[in-house]
């Protein structure tokens, strides 16, 4: 039996082209198993500690340092942490982010590409550095064009002023791992603001298409109520559906955004992969028996080794 929540999501997005707004949660499911922002910074901090410890003979228990770090995370959000790490390690910090450039796509990526292939997507907007969405699109031969830096945003903006692009836009608002100069992660970078061309592209999409937020925590709204112009688009936007994982209620700021949008917006407690697969027409996943075979080199281990290198 199909859960009612899936029917409700489909009804709101029925027969409409939409924009998928993909957050870090999209890439956290196996076999991708990418870390969230806090965990990624922990891994980079651990690698930095190991290097400093080797150089100066420090043998302090890292678990205590990590505990202090985690306790302070509520006061120092990830972009502040990134600022600290970048100031310690310089450009090597951004090189460490390329460790996320793996090819292990998961159920969310597959479902997104099937929606793209069916013509349901007007664009994909993502906060993610990784290229897993692009890898998944390549697998099924869906043409797409990535915009991840000032030049790319300007080109896409110019295209929208003429007509809709012929290929699916993949808008990577924080940059991409294959272009170090495009990466936006630190507090200073974010305070400098985004390219005006990117703001115009997002405004265009917000005004024309409903958004489906998947794998997005909404943490950015905590520090910037008007993040990406989403709040300001309430009057002209067709609305949005926001998916949040069962047992992990949305942040207060997300609920406030929903109220600001009124009946045009809805929050749904549902697994993102399950919802995306239902929208894409992928049959429900059958439970698999545990074979007892474990990957000897899972993605998290490879990523941490890459960061350490």
C-alpha positions in Angstrom: 0.0 0.0 0.0 1.3 3.4 -1.0 1.7 5.7 2.1 -0.6 8.7 2.0 2.4 11.1 2.4 3.8 10.0 -1.0 0.4 10.6 -2.6 0.2 14.0 -1.1 3.6 15.0 -2.4 2.8 13.8 -5.8 -0.5 15.6 -5.8 1.2 18.9 -5.0 3.7 18.4 -7.8 1.3 16.8 -10.3 1.9 17.6 -14.0 4.3 20.3 -13.1 7.9 20.8 -14.0 9.8 21.5 -10.8 13.2 22.3 -9.4 15.0 19.8 -7.2 16.9 21.6 -4.5 19.3 18.9 -3.3 21.2 19.3 0.0 23.9 17.2 1.6 21.4 14.6 2.7 21.0 13.5 -0.9 24.6 12.1 -0.9 24.6 10.7 2.7 22.8 7.5 1.8 24.8 4.3 0.9 26.8 3.5 -1.0 27.8 7.2 -1.3 27.8 7.7 2.4 29.2 11.2 2.2 29.5 13.1 5.5 27.5 16.2 6.4 29.2 19.5 6.9 30.0 19.0 10.5 31.4 15.5 10.1 33.5 16.6 7.0 35.1 19.3 9.1 35.8 16.8 11.9 37.6 14.6 9.4 39.7 17.5 8.1 40.4 18.6 11.7 41.5 15.1 12.6 43.8 15.0 9.5 45.3 18.4 10.5 45.8 17.3 14.1 47.6 14.1 12.9 50.0 16.2 10.8 50.7 18.7 13.6 51.0 15.9 16.1 53.6 14.1 13.9 55.6 17.3 13.4 55.7 18.4 17.0 55.5 15.1 18.9 52.1 15.8 20.4 50.5 12.8 21.9 47.4 14.4 23.5 44.2 12.2 23.3 42.4 13.4 20.1 39.1 12.1 21.4 39.1 14.8 24.1 39.9 17.5 21.5 37.1 16.2 19.3 34.7 16.3 22.2 35.6 19.9 22.9 35.1 20.7 19.2 31.7 19.0 19.1 30.6 20.9 22.2 31.6 24.2 20.6 29.9 23.4 17.3 26.6 24.9 18.6 28.4 28.2 18.9 30.6 27.9 15.8 28.6 26.9 12.7 30.3 25.0 9.8 31.2 28.1 7.8 33.0 29.5 10.8 34.8 26.2 11.3 35.7 26.2 7.6 37.2 29.7 8.1 39.3 28.5 10.9 40.5 25.4 9.0 41.3 27.4 5.9 43.3 29.9 7.9 45.3 27.0 9.4 45.8 25.0 6.2 45.5 27.6 3.5 44.5 26.4 0.0 45.1 22.8 1.2 41.7 23.1 2.9 40.0 23.4 -0.4 42.1 20.6 -1.8 40.8 18.4 1.0 37.3 19.1 -0.2 38.1 17.3 -3.4 38.1 14.1 -1.4 34.3 14.2 -1.9 34.8 13.6 -5.6 33.7 9.9 -5.6 31.5 8.0 -8.1 29.3 5.9 -5.8 25.9 7.2 -6.6 22.9 6.2 -4.5 19.1 5.8 -4.7 18.5 9.6 -4.5 20.8 10.3 -7.4 19.2 7.6 -9.5 15.7 8.9 -8.8 16.7 12.4 -9.6 18.1 11.3 -13.0 15.0 9.4 -13.8 12.9 12.5 -13.1 15.3 14.5 -15.4 15.0 11.9 -18.2 11.2 12.1 -18.0 11.3 15.9 -18.5 9.9 16.7 -15.1 12.8 18.8 -14.0 13.3 22.4 -15.0 16.6 22.5 -13.1 18.6 21.0 -10.3 19.9 23.4 -7.7 22.4 21.9 -5.1 24.5 23.1 -2.2 26.7 20.1 -2.6 30.4 20.2 -3.7 30.3 16.6 -4.9 29.6 15.6 -8.5 27.4 12.6 -7.8 24.4 14.1 -9.5 26.5 14.7 -12.6 27.8 11.1 -12.5 24.3 9.8 -12.3 23.1 11.9 -15.2 26.1 10.7 -17.2 25.1 7.1 -16.6 21.6 7.6 -18.2 22.8 10.0 -20.9 20.8 13.0 -19.8 22.3 16.2 -21.3 23.1 18.8 -18.6 25.1 22.0 -18.2 26.8 22.8 -14.8 26.9 26.4 -13.5 29.2 26.6 -10.5 31.2 29.8 -10.8 30.7 33.4 -11.9 31.2 32.6 -15.5 28.8 29.7 -15.5 26.1 31.7 -13.6 26.4 34.6 -16.0 26.1 32.3 -19.0 23.0 30.6 -17.5 21.5 34.0 -16.6 22.0 35.2 -20.2 20.3 32.0 -21.5 17.3 32.6 -19.4 16.9 36.1 -20.7 16.5 34.6 -24.2 14.6 31.3 -23.6 14.8 28.2 -21.4 18.1 26.3 -21.9 17.9 23.3 -24.1 20.0 21.2 -21.6 19.2 20.7 -18.0 20.9 23.3 -15.7 22.7 21.9 -12.7 23.3 25.0 -10.5 25.9 24.4 -7.8 25.6 27.4 -5.6 28.7 26.6 -3.5 30.9 25.4 -6.3 32.2 22.0 -7.5 35.0 19.8 -6.5 36.5 19.8 -10.0 36.9 23.5 -9.8 38.8 24.7 -6.7 38.3 28.3 -7.5 34.5 27.9 -7.4 34.3 26.4 -3.9 32.5 28.6 -1.4 32.7 27.3 2.2 34.2 29.8 4.6 32.5 32.6 6.6 34.4 35.3 4.8 33.4 33.9 1.4 29.8 33.8 2.3 29.8 37.3 3.7 31.1 38.6 0.4 27.8 37.6 -1.1 26.9 35.7 -4.2 27.3 36.7 -7.8 24.4 38.8 -9.0 24.0 36.5 -12.0 23.4 33.6 -9.6 20.8 35.7 -7.7 19.0 36.4 -11.0 19.0 32.7 -12.0 17.6 31.7 -8.6 14.9 34.4 -8.7 13.9 33.3 -12.2 13.5 29.7 -11.1 11.7 30.6 -7.8 9.2 32.6 -9.7 8.4 30.0 -12.3 8.6 26.6 -10.8 7.7 24.8 -7.6 10.7 23.7 -5.6 11.2 20.3 -4.0 13.7 20.5 -1.1 15.4 17.1 -0.4 18.3 16.4 1.8 18.5 20.0 2.9 18.7 20.7 6.6 17.7 24.4 6.3 20.6 25.4 8.6 21.5 28.3 6.3 18.2 29.9 7.2 19.3 30.1 10.8 22.0 32.6 10.0 20.4 34.2 7.0 16.6 34.4 6.9 16.7 35.6 3.3 19.1 32.9 2.1 19.2 32.7 -1.7 16.1 34.9 -2.0 13.8 32.1 -1.1 11.9 34.1 1.6 11.5 37.1 -0.7 10.0 35.0 -3.5 7.0 34.0 -1.4 4.5 36.2 -3.2 5.4 35.2 -6.7 6.6 31.6 -6.2 4.3 28.6 -7.1 5.4 27.2 -3.7 7.5 24.3 -2.4 7.5 20.9 -0.8 10.1 20.3 1.9 11.1 16.8 2.8 12.6 16.0 6.2 13.7 12.7 7.5 11.5 10.8 9.9 12.3 11.6 13.5 14.3 14.7 12.5 11.8 17.6 12.5 12.6 20.7 10.5 14.3 23.7 12.0 12.2 26.5 13.4 13.3 28.7 10.5 12.0 26.2 8.0 8.6 26.1 9.7 8.6 29.9 9.7 9.3 29.9 5.9 6.5 27.5 5.4 4.1 29.8 7.3 5.4 32.7 5.2 4.5 30.9 2.0 1.1 29.9 3.3 -0.9 27.1 1.6 1.6 27.1 -1.3 4.1 25.3 0.8 4.1 22.0 2.8 6.5 20.1 5.0 6.5 16.3 4.7 8.1 13.8 7.1 9.4 11.1 4.7 12.6 9.4 3.6 14.0 11.5 0.7 15.0 8.4 -1.3 11.5 6.9 -0.9 9.8 10.1 -2.0 12.0 10.7 -5.0 11.7 7.2 -6.2 7.9 7.4 -5.9 7.8 10.6 -7.9 10.1 9.0 -10.5 8.0 5.9 -10.8 10.6 3.6 -9.4 9.1 0.5 -7.6 9.5 0.4 -3.8 12.8 -1.1 -2.8 12.5 -4.7 -1.6 14.3 -5.5 1.7 17.6 -7.3 0.9 18.9 -10.2 3.1 22.2 -9.4 4.7 24.8 -11.4 2.8 27.4 -10.8 5.5 29.9 -9.4 3.0 31.1 -5.9 3.9 33.0 -3.5 1.6 36.5 -3.6 2.8 37.1 0.0 1.6 33.7 1.8 2.0 33.4 5.4 0.8 33.9 7.1 4.3 37.2 5.3 4.7 38.4 6.2 1.2 37.4 9.9 1.8 39.2 10.1 5.1 42.3 8.5 3.6 42.2 11.0 0.7 41.8 14.0 3.1 44.8 12.7 5.2 46.9 12.4 2.0 
